Amino acid sequence: MRHHSYLWLLGLFYLAFLSSGLSYSQERVFSFSDSAIIQRLKTDISILASDSLEGREAGTRGDTMASVYIINRFMEIGLQPANNDSGSYLQQVTFDYNDFPRDENFLHTDHRAYKYPKDFGMTSFSSNDKINGELLDVGHGICDSVLAFNDYSGKENPSERVLLMEFPLPENLANDSTTLERLSIRERLEEAFRRGALGVILWNSDSPEYPELFDFKHPSTLQGAVIFVAADVARALKKSEGQSVYLMATRLESTKKYNNVIGFLNNQASQTVIVGAHYDHVGINHRGNPRCGADDNASGVAMMLELARYLQQHCDSSFNYLFIAFGAEELGMIGSGYFCEHPVIPLDEIAYMCNFDMVGRLGAEGNRITALATETSPQWNIIYRDMPKFPFKVKRYKGPSSFSDQECFYKKKVPVFYITTGLHADYHTYRDTPDRINYTGMIPIAKFAEEFIIRTEKIGHIDFQKVSGKATFFSDLNYYIKQIGHLFDMPLQDFP
C-alpha cells in the first residue's frame, strides 16, 4: 500500500489534538505564492487520500483520522471551534441506519431462486414483510391526470399482486423539475400501495446493477415490501409475469454516529457564509483496495482549507465564515442534512452556502469548471457578469444539483454556490489517487472562488431565489444514473 509513512504523521496530529485542549492558535500568516499553494494542496490531499486512511468510509478509523487532521488544520489556521461553550470543532451526527440480514431477505419464483445481495437489494423505505403474489409489470408506475397518462390502464387489478416497476422516468418526462417532483419514485410507490399492491420490485434498464442502498432520504416505511433488482433479473422476471413471486424483506434499524468538523472565523457580523466540502469517501472495494478519493473529495477539503487561510487574512467584516467538513455525504448527505436540522447558528443568519465537491481534475471535462446553482440568488448573475477572466471556461447551470451537500441548504432557502471540475473514469474507484490531481489547475479555481466570495462582501445581503423550470446537471436521479452509474459502486469499475 502507498503512503504508509503518513500513519506516524497522523498519530502526531492526533496527539497534538488531544494535548491541545481543543485550543486554537493565533492567526498565522500564510504565503499565497503559487508554489506555496501547490505545496499545501499536495500535502492536504496526499494525507487525506493516503491508503492509510482506507478510503475514509463514514464511521471507520480512516474517517476519524481524517477528522482529526482537519481539526488540526483548523487550529493551525486560527479558526475557532464552532461551539464555544464546549470548545469542540466536532458536531456529532446521529443517523438511523438500516441493516438487511442476508438470511432474512429472499426472492424467488416457482422456477428460480435469486440471491441477496447479488441479484437484488433492499430499500430503506421497505416495510418488513413476507409476501406471496402474482407478478404484474406496471412499466414506470405512472398515473398522472395532468399528463393524461396511466401505466395501469389495460392491466389486471394490481391488488394483492407484486408489481415490477422501472424507477427512472422516461427521458421525455425527466427534464422538467415540476414533473420530476410530481412523479417521484416515492409518489409512484404510494400510488401502487393505494391500489392494493403487496410489494414492489424496482429496476433500472440502463444499469446492470442495483443501488445497494437506495434512497437514504426516506427512512420511513411504506405499506409493503420494496426491493431493487438488477436489470437481467428484471428481464427474467418479466418472462415470469403472472406467476407467483415469493418475497421476504427484513430491515433492522440501528443508530450510527458520524461527525461534521466545523471551524469558525468570527468577524462579529450579523450574517455568516458557510464554506463546505465533504471529507468522507466510499472505503475499500471488494478486492481490498482502498478507494482513496483524492478528487472525491480530498480536493474539495483542500480547497476549503485554502479558502480558510485566504479569508483569515483577506476578508473584511461583512460576514463571518463557518468552514464545515461534512461527514457521511456518500451515504446520502447525512452530515449536511443533520446540520440543516441542527444548525450551530440560526438558519436565517446564513448568507449563503459555498460547496466544493471534486475540484481537482481541471481538464477532465475540457478546460472548464462547472458552476451550479447560478440562479439560487439574483445577485449571482451580477457577480458572474463582472468577474475577471480566468484561464478556463465556466459552464453555468441554474439548478442546484441534488447530489452533494448544497442541496440540503437550498431546501432551507439558503442561496448556494457550487463548483466542480466534473466527472471522470476514476470516480469511486481505487484509481482516484493524489498523483492524478491537477494541482496547477486548482490554483486558478481557488482564486476564482476567492474572487467570488470577496465580491459578495461588497454586495452585502444575498437574496434567495427558487429555481424553477427544467432540471439540469444531475438534478434528477434518472439522469445521474444514466450518465455514470457509479452510484451503484459497480464491481466492473474496479477492473483496470
Secondary structure as the mmCIF struct_conf table of DSSP 4:
data_model
#
loop_
_struct_conf.conf_type_id
_struct_conf.id
_struct_conf.beg_label_comp_id
_struct_conf.beg_label_asym_id
_struct_conf.beg_label_seq_id
_struct_conf.end_label_comp_id
_struct_conf.end_label_asym_id
_struct_conf.end_label_seq_id
TURN_TY1_P TURN_TY1_P1 HIS A 4 SER A 5
HELX_RH_AL_P HELX_RH_AL_P1 TYR A 6 SER A 19
TURN_TY1_P TURN_TY1_P2 SER A 20 LEU A 22
HELX_LH_PP_P HELX_LH_PP_P1 SER A 25 GLU A 27
BEND BEND1 SER A 33 SER A 33
HELX_RH_AL_P HELX_RH_AL_P2 ASP A 34 LEU A 48
TURN_TY1_P TURN_TY1_P3 ALA A 49 ALA A 49
BEND BEND2 SER A 50 SER A 50
HELX_RH_3T_P HELX_RH_3T_P1 ASP A 51 ARG A 56
STRN STRN1 GLU A 57 GLU A 57
TURN_TY1_P TURN_TY1_P4 ALA A 58 GLY A 59
BEND BEND3 THR A 60 THR A 60
HELX_RH_AL_P HELX_RH_AL_P3 ARG A 61 ILE A 77
TURN_TY1_P TURN_TY1_P5 GLY A 78 GLY A 78
HELX_LH_PP_P HELX_LH_PP_P2 LEU A 79 LEU A 79
STRN STRN2 GLN A 80 PRO A 81
BEND BEND4 ALA A 82 ALA A 82
STRN STRN3 ASN A 83 ASN A 83
TURN_TY1_P TURN_TY1_P6 ASN A 84 GLY A 87
STRN STRN4 SER A 88 SER A 88
BEND BEND5 TYR A 89 TYR A 89
STRN STRN5 LEU A 90 ASP A 99
HELX_RH_3T_P HELX_RH_3T_P2 ARG A 102 GLU A 104
STRN STRN6 PHE A 106 THR A 109
BEND BEND6 ASP A 110 HIS A 111
STRN STRN7 ALA A 113 TYR A 114
TURN_TY1_P TURN_TY1_P7 TYR A 116 ASP A 119
STRN STRN8 PHE A 120 MET A 122
STRN STRN9 THR A 123 THR A 123
TURN_TY1_P TURN_TY1_P8 SER A 124 PHE A 125
HELX_LH_PP_P HELX_LH_PP_P3 SER A 126 ASN A 128
STRN STRN10 ASP A 129 ASP A 137
TURN_TY1_P TURN_TY1_P9 GLY A 139 HIS A 140
STRN STRN11 CYS A 143 ASP A 144
TURN_TY1_P TURN_TY1_P10 SER A 145 ALA A 148
STRN STRN12 PHE A 149 ASN A 150
TURN_TY1_P TURN_TY1_P11 ASP A 151 GLY A 154
BEND BEND7 LYS A 155 LYS A 155
HELX_LH_PP_P HELX_LH_PP_P4 GLU A 156 ASN A 157
TURN_TY1_P TURN_TY1_P12 SER A 159 GLU A 160
STRN STRN13 ARG A 161 GLU A 166
BEND BEND8 PRO A 168 PRO A 168
HELX_LH_PP_P HELX_LH_PP_P5 LEU A 169 PRO A 170
HELX_RH_3T_P HELX_RH_3T_P3 GLU A 171 LEU A 173
TURN_TY1_P TURN_TY1_P13 ALA A 174 ASN A 175
STRN STRN14 ASP A 176 ASP A 176
HELX_RH_AL_P HELX_RH_AL_P4 SER A 177 ARG A 182
TURN_TY1_P TURN_TY1_P14 LEU A 183 LEU A 183
HELX_RH_AL_P HELX_RH_AL_P5 ILE A 185 ARG A 194
TURN_TY1_P TURN_TY1_P15 ARG A 195 GLY A 196
BEND BEND9 LEU A 198 LEU A 198
STRN STRN15 GLY A 199 TRP A 203
TURN_TY1_P TURN_TY1_P16 SER A 205 ASP A 206
BEND BEND10 PRO A 208 GLU A 209
BEND BEND11 GLU A 212 LEU A 213
STRN STRN16 PHE A 214 PHE A 214
TURN_TY1_P TURN_TY1_P17 PHE A 216 LYS A 217
BEND BEND12 SER A 220 SER A 220
BEND BEND13 GLN A 223 GLY A 224
STRN STRN17 ALA A 225 VAL A 229
HELX_RH_AL_P HELX_RH_AL_P6 ALA A 231 LYS A 238
TURN_TY1_P TURN_TY1_P18 LYS A 239 GLY A 242
BEND BEND14 GLN A 243 GLN A 243
STRN STRN18 SER A 244 ALA A 249
STRN STRN19 LEU A 252 LEU A 265
BEND BEND15 SER A 270 SER A 270
STRN STRN20 THR A 272 HIS A 278
STRN STRN21 HIS A 281 HIS A 281
STRN STRN22 ILE A 284 ILE A 284
TURN_TY1_P TURN_TY1_P19 HIS A 286 ARG A 287
BEND BEND16 GLY A 288 GLY A 288
STRN STRN23 PRO A 290 PRO A 290
HELX_RH_PI_P HELX_RH_PI_P1 ALA A 294 SER A 299
HELX_RH_AL_P HELX_RH_AL_P7 GLY A 300 HIS A 314
BEND BEND17 SER A 317 SER A 318
STRN STRN24 ASN A 320 PHE A 326
BEND BEND18 GLY A 327 GLY A 327
TURN_TY1_P TURN_TY1_P20 GLU A 330 GLY A 332
BEND BEND19 MET A 333 MET A 333
HELX_RH_AL_P HELX_RH_AL_P8 ILE A 334 GLU A 341
BEND BEND20 HIS A 342 HIS A 342
BEND BEND21 VAL A 344 ILE A 345
HELX_RH_3T_P HELX_RH_3T_P4 LEU A 347 GLU A 349
STRN STRN25 ILE A 350 PHE A 356
BEND BEND22 ASP A 357 MET A 358
BEND BEND23 GLY A 360 GLY A 360
TURN_TY1_P TURN_TY1_P21 LEU A 362 LEU A 362
STRN STRN26 GLY A 363 GLY A 363
TURN_TY1_P TURN_TY1_P22 ALA A 364 GLU A 365
STRN STRN27 GLY A 366 GLY A 366
BEND BEND24 ASN A 367 ASN A 367
STRN STRN28 ARG A 368 LEU A 372
TURN_TY1_P TURN_TY1_P23 THR A 374 GLU A 375
BEND BEND25 THR A 376 SER A 377
HELX_RH_AL_P HELX_RH_AL_P9 PRO A 378 ASP A 386
HELX_LH_PP_P HELX_LH_PP_P6 MET A 387 LYS A 389
BEND BEND26 PRO A 391 PHE A 392
STRN STRN29 LYS A 393 ARG A 396
BEND BEND27 LYS A 398 GLY A 399
BEND BEND28 SER A 402 SER A 404
TURN_TY1_P TURN_TY1_P24 ASP A 405 ASP A 405
HELX_RH_AL_P HELX_RH_AL_P10 GLN A 406 LYS A 411
TURN_TY1_P TURN_TY1_P25 LYS A 412 LYS A 413
STRN STRN30 VAL A 416 THR A 420
TURN_TY1_P TURN_TY1_P26 ALA A 425 HIS A 428
BEND BEND29 THR A 429 THR A 429
TURN_TY1_P TURN_TY1_P27 TYR A 430 ARG A 431
HELX_RH_3T_P HELX_RH_3T_P5 PRO A 434 ARG A 436
HELX_RH_AL_P HELX_RH_AL_P11 TYR A 439 ILE A 459
BEND BEND30 GLY A 469 GLY A 469
STRN STRN31 LYS A 470 LYS A 470
BEND BEND31 PHE A 473 PHE A 474
BEND BEND32 ASP A 476 ASP A 476
HELX_RH_AL_P HELX_RH_AL_P12 LEU A 477 GLN A 483
TURN_TY1_P TURN_TY1_P28 ILE A 484 ILE A 484
HELX_RH_3T_P HELX_RH_3T_P6 HIS A 486 PHE A 488
HELX_RH_3T_P HELX_RH_3T_P7 PRO A 491 ASP A 494
#
